Structure formats: C-alpha cells, structure tokens
Amino acid sequence: MEEESFVETLEDPNASSPEKKPLSLYVGAVSEFPMALGIQGGLQLGSRLMFYLQGGVVPETFVSGANSVAQGMGAYGKETGDLVTDLLPGATYLELGGRIYVGSKKRWFMEMGAGFLRGQSQSTGKQLLEAILGRSLPGAGGTNQIPVEGEVTAVKLGMGYSLPWRQKFHWDFGLAILHPISSSTSMDIPWLNGGAIEQALVAELDKFMKDTYGQLYLPTITVTFRY
C-alpha cells in the first residue's frame, strides 16, 4: 500500500512540489549580441524575482554586426559607422538589471536593465572626423592619428525564456531593445594642445554623437548559461 501511495503521488499533477529556496545566488556566461561577451552573476528572490550584474568586452565581430543593423535601420551613415568600428572593438560593458518570471511554470520572463559602455580609439583618421563634422580640421595633411574616447549609457527592455537543464543549470534565451539615453564623446587633437579650437570641435563631435545615439533602438539577442 505504501508503494502504491508513493506512485500515485509521483503521478498526481496536483501533488506539492519541493519548495524553492527564498534566496539563491548564481553565476553564468552570457552572450548579448551585438553588445558583449562576458560573465553574469545574480541573486534570485523566491521563484519569480531576480537581479543580475554582468560585465564583458565587445568583440570586433559584434561591433560589425551592430554597425550593420544600425545602418540598415537608418540610424546613421557610413562615416559614423566607421567611427563606431574604430571606437568599440575591445570596449568594456557593464549592465545591471532585474527580471520577473511569469506563467505557471515560471519560465517566461520580462526584464529591464541599464548598461554602460566605454571604448576608445588611438588612431581615428582626421579625414573621417572631417567627413562626420562636415568641416576641415586644423593641421597638416600628414596628421592622421586622433585618439577618440566614447561612453554610452543605455536602457534595455526585453523578454525571454529560461530552460532548466539537469536541475542546477539553466539556458536563458532573450530578445530585447537597447536605447542609449546619454553619452559622452571626446577627442584629443595633439597639435591643438587643448586650446579653444579643440574644445569647440570636441563639443561639436559630442553633440553629433548624442543626436546619433538618441535615434538608435538596437535589437539584441541574449544567450546565458548559468549555474
């Protein structure tokens, strides 16, 4: 009789499932295309709420993908795209976010996050910057190396599905839209020595990039493997 009762409990869909821990930590590897490759750590509260922090770097192939998508959506032209591909390869990326699981099985989720990206280029071409700004930069024709730095803060809104694997592991698949909300772009023109002309040109480039980022809504695909 005890054996039959045990079998019935296993087969009974209404039988109570083991209680989830009220608080649990996890760590995983994440690919957020076309933003970054990195690692993710998080804190899960109960069965429906989770907070995460992830960081990584931006591979060159990801930059090329993001650039193609942005130009295809009409966010910016070729010259701006060339500057982006100068700035972002190897850039660092940090993201903080939260997730809510929905549905009876708690596998579908909605998430929101904020990300910070910082990149730099040591050899952006003078002619490229002239094409972007639409004006000539002071300096001789042979001066073609201008260090440029850029920082972007963006918000992300998305949804996804979490697939358990071997009890302690999860595959998370997500789709999201990333939108920059603030940015800072600067350049160092060595032969101007930080004078008023350089400051005016930096302000002009910074405004141009702010306007460009403000038009950008970048779709992302995220895959996370966590324990």
Backbone torsions as a table, in degrees:
resi	resn	phi	psi	omega
1	MET	NA	-39.9	179.8
2	GLU	-64.2	-36.9	179.1
3	GLU	-65.9	-41.9	179.3
4	GLU	-63.4	-41.8	179.4
5	SER	-62.1	-37.6	179.3
6	PHE	-66.3	-42.7	178.9
7	VAL	-63.9	-41.5	179.6
8	GLU	-62.9	-37.3	179.3
9	THR	-64.9	-39.0	178.5
10	LEU	-65.4	-36.7	-175.1
11	GLU	-87.5	-16.4	-176.4
12	ASP	-74.1	115.1	-178.9
13	PRO	-66.1	-18.6	-178.7
14	ASN	-93.0	0.1	179.8
15	ALA	-65.2	144.1	-177.2
16	SER	-69.3	139.6	178.6
17	SER	-93.2	159.1	179.7
18	PRO	-58.5	141.2	-179.2
19	GLU	-70.2	139.3	176.9
20	LYS	-80.2	151.2	177.6
21	LYS	-65.3	137.7	-180.0
22	PRO	-66.6	-22.5	-177.8
23	LEU	-144.9	127.6	179.7
24	SER	-146.6	149.5	178.6
25	LEU	-108.1	152.7	176.1
26	TYR	-147.5	162.7	175.9
27	VAL	-141.9	148.6	-178.0
28	GLY	-161.9	174.3	175.0
29	ALA	-103.4	140.8	-175.0
30	VAL	-133.9	140.4	171.2
31	SER	-122.0	112.4	179.0
32	GLU	-112.5	90.5	-175.7
33	PHE	-83.9	132.7	5.8
34	PRO	-103.2	39.6	-176.2
35	MET	-94.6	-60.2	-171.0
36	ALA	-161.9	160.0	167.2
37	LEU	-111.0	136.0	-179.0
38	GLY	-173.5	-155.2	179.5
39	ILE	-122.0	155.9	-177.6
40	GLN	-134.1	136.6	173.5
41	GLY	-126.4	151.1	-176.5
42	GLY	-156.0	171.4	179.3
43	LEU	-130.0	122.1	179.7
44	GLN	-105.8	128.3	178.8
45	LEU	-106.8	110.6	-177.1
46	GLY	67.3	-145.3	-176.6
47	SER	-108.1	-4.9	-173.3
48	ARG	-123.2	-13.4	-174.2
49	LEU	-123.0	133.6	-179.6
50	MET	-144.0	143.6	174.1
51	PHE	-120.6	143.3	-176.8
52	TYR	-137.9	156.3	173.3
53	LEU	-134.0	127.3	-180.0
54	GLN	-135.1	150.2	179.0
55	GLY	-145.7	154.1	-179.6
56	GLY	-176.2	-165.0	179.0
57	VAL	-123.3	161.8	-178.2
58	VAL	-102.1	110.0	178.0
59	PRO	-70.5	155.4	-179.2
60	GLU	-61.3	-36.8	179.4
61	THR	-64.7	-34.3	177.5
62	PHE	-67.4	-40.1	179.0
63	VAL	-61.5	-43.5	178.8
64	SER	-61.0	-40.8	178.5
65	GLY	-65.0	-46.0	179.2
66	ALA	-63.1	-39.9	179.9
67	ASN	-63.3	-42.7	179.4
68	SER	-64.0	-42.2	179.6
69	VAL	-64.6	-47.1	-177.5
70	ALA	-63.1	-43.5	178.5
71	GLN	-68.1	-36.3	177.7
72	GLY	-64.8	-30.4	178.2
73	MET	-84.4	-3.5	178.9
74	GLY	79.9	19.0	-178.7
75	ALA	-70.0	-34.1	177.9
76	TYR	-161.4	170.4	-176.1
77	GLY	-95.6	-171.1	-174.0
78	LYS	-63.6	-43.8	-176.7
79	GLU	-62.9	-44.1	177.0
80	THR	-63.8	-38.1	176.5
81	GLY	-61.1	-38.2	177.5
82	ASP	-64.8	-37.5	177.3
83	LEU	-66.6	-40.5	178.2
84	VAL	-60.7	-42.5	180.0
85	THR	-72.5	-17.6	170.9
86	ASP	-76.1	-40.6	-170.7
87	LEU	-80.6	-42.8	-162.4
88	LEU	-87.6	-29.8	179.9
89	PRO	-55.9	125.7	-178.1
90	GLY	84.6	1.0	179.2
91	ALA	-64.9	154.1	177.0
92	THR	-94.7	146.5	-176.2
93	TYR	-135.8	134.1	179.0
94	LEU	-133.2	134.3	-177.6
95	GLU	-137.9	137.5	176.5
96	LEU	-123.9	131.7	-176.7
97	GLY	-157.1	178.7	178.6
98	GLY	-136.4	158.6	-175.3
99	ARG	-141.1	139.9	174.5
100	ILE	-120.3	126.3	177.6
101	TYR	-88.2	140.0	-178.4
102	VAL	-127.6	166.3	179.3
103	GLY	89.0	163.7	-176.4
104	SER	-66.2	-34.3	-179.4
105	LYS	-91.2	-4.7	177.1
106	LYS	57.2	43.4	178.4
107	ARG	-107.9	-35.0	174.5
108	TRP	-75.5	145.9	-179.7
109	PHE	-144.6	154.5	170.6
110	MET	-113.8	140.9	-179.7
111	GLU	-142.2	154.9	176.6
112	MET	-139.2	140.4	-179.0
113	GLY	-149.3	168.3	174.8
114	ALA	-129.0	131.4	-176.2
115	GLY	-122.2	152.4	179.3
116	PHE	-128.1	127.9	-176.5
117	LEU	-124.4	135.2	178.4
118	ARG	-136.1	125.1	179.7
119	GLY	-138.5	164.0	178.7
120	GLN	-151.1	152.5	176.8
121	SER	-129.1	136.0	-179.6
122	GLN	-94.9	-8.5	-170.6
123	SER	-142.9	41.8	175.7
124	THR	-67.3	136.0	-175.4
125	GLY	-73.1	141.5	177.2
126	LYS	-60.6	-41.7	-179.3
127	GLN	-65.0	-35.1	178.3
128	LEU	-64.8	-45.2	178.6
129	LEU	-64.7	-35.9	176.8
130	GLU	-63.9	-39.2	179.1
131	ALA	-66.9	-37.9	179.8
132	ILE	-69.2	-45.2	-177.0
133	LEU	-80.5	-17.6	-179.6
134	GLY	71.6	28.5	179.5
135	ARG	-155.6	162.6	179.8
136	SER	-81.1	142.1	174.4
137	LEU	-97.6	143.5	177.2
138	PRO	-62.0	149.1	177.2
139	GLY	128.6	155.3	-179.6
140	ALA	-72.2	163.4	-177.4
141	GLY	-61.7	-27.2	-178.1
142	GLY	-80.7	-10.2	-179.1
143	THR	-84.0	104.3	-170.4
144	ASN	-132.0	12.8	-178.3
145	GLN	-118.5	107.4	-178.2
146	ILE	-125.4	111.1	176.6
147	PRO	-65.0	132.7	178.6
148	VAL	-127.4	137.8	176.4
149	GLU	-124.2	145.6	179.4
150	GLY	-143.0	143.0	175.1
151	GLU	-131.0	139.5	-178.8
152	VAL	-136.3	134.5	171.2
153	THR	-113.2	130.8	-175.0
154	ALA	-135.8	155.9	173.5
155	VAL	-108.8	151.6	-177.6
156	LYS	-130.7	136.4	175.9
157	LEU	-131.3	127.0	-175.8
158	GLY	-157.9	-176.8	177.5
159	MET	-146.2	164.8	-178.9
160	GLY	-171.0	-170.0	-177.1
161	TYR	-136.9	134.9	179.9
162	SER	-108.4	124.9	-176.7
163	LEU	-112.7	110.4	178.4
164	PRO	-66.2	149.0	179.5
165	TRP	-145.9	119.8	178.8
166	ARG	54.1	42.8	172.6
167	GLN	68.0	-52.3	-172.7
168	LYS	-98.9	-6.2	-177.6
169	PHE	-112.6	155.5	176.9
170	HIS	-139.7	140.9	166.1
171	TRP	-104.5	123.7	177.3
172	ASP	-111.7	129.2	179.0
173	PHE	-120.4	125.4	-175.6
174	GLY	-136.9	151.6	172.4
175	LEU	-122.8	138.6	-177.0
176	ALA	-152.1	166.8	172.3
177	ILE	-116.7	129.5	-179.1
178	LEU	-110.1	129.0	-178.7
179	HIS	-131.5	118.0	177.1
180	PRO	-64.6	136.8	178.6
181	ILE	-114.9	-16.2	175.3
182	SER	-157.7	156.5	-179.8
183	SER	-157.3	162.6	175.2
184	SER	-144.8	125.3	-179.9
185	THR	-128.2	132.5	179.7
186	SER	-138.6	160.0	176.6
187	MET	-143.7	155.3	-179.2
188	ASP	-119.3	106.6	178.9
189	ILE	-93.6	100.8	-168.6
190	PRO	-53.4	-39.4	-173.7
191	TRP	-80.2	-2.4	176.3
192	LEU	-100.1	-12.5	173.4
193	ASN	55.1	35.7	174.0
194	GLY	70.2	20.7	-179.1
195	GLY	-75.4	-172.8	-175.9
196	ALA	-62.7	-36.8	-179.9
197	ILE	-64.0	-44.8	179.4
198	GLU	-63.2	-42.9	-179.7
199	GLN	-61.1	-38.8	178.5
200	ALA	-66.6	-40.0	179.0
201	LEU	-67.6	-39.3	177.5
202	VAL	-63.0	-43.7	178.8
203	ALA	-61.9	-37.4	179.7
204	GLU	-67.2	-43.6	178.6
205	LEU	-66.2	-41.0	179.8
206	ASP	-61.2	-44.0	179.0
207	LYS	-64.3	-41.3	179.7
208	PHE	-60.2	-45.0	-178.6
209	MET	-70.1	-34.8	175.6
210	LYS	-60.8	-45.6	178.8
211	ASP	-63.1	-38.5	179.9
212	THR	-66.2	-49.8	-179.8
213	TYR	-62.7	-33.2	-179.0
214	GLY	-62.9	-20.5	179.8
215	GLN	-94.5	-1.5	-170.4
216	LEU	-95.8	125.7	170.9
217	TYR	-125.7	101.2	-169.4
218	LEU	-100.1	120.3	174.9
219	PRO	-72.9	140.9	179.3
220	THR	-128.5	151.3	175.5
221	ILE	-121.6	123.2	-176.3
222	THR	-117.1	133.9	172.8
223	VAL	-127.1	124.7	-179.9
224	THR	-125.6	135.0	173.2
225	PHE	-116.1	113.9	-172.4
226	ARG	-130.1	158.6	-179.4
227	TYR	-123.7	NA	NA
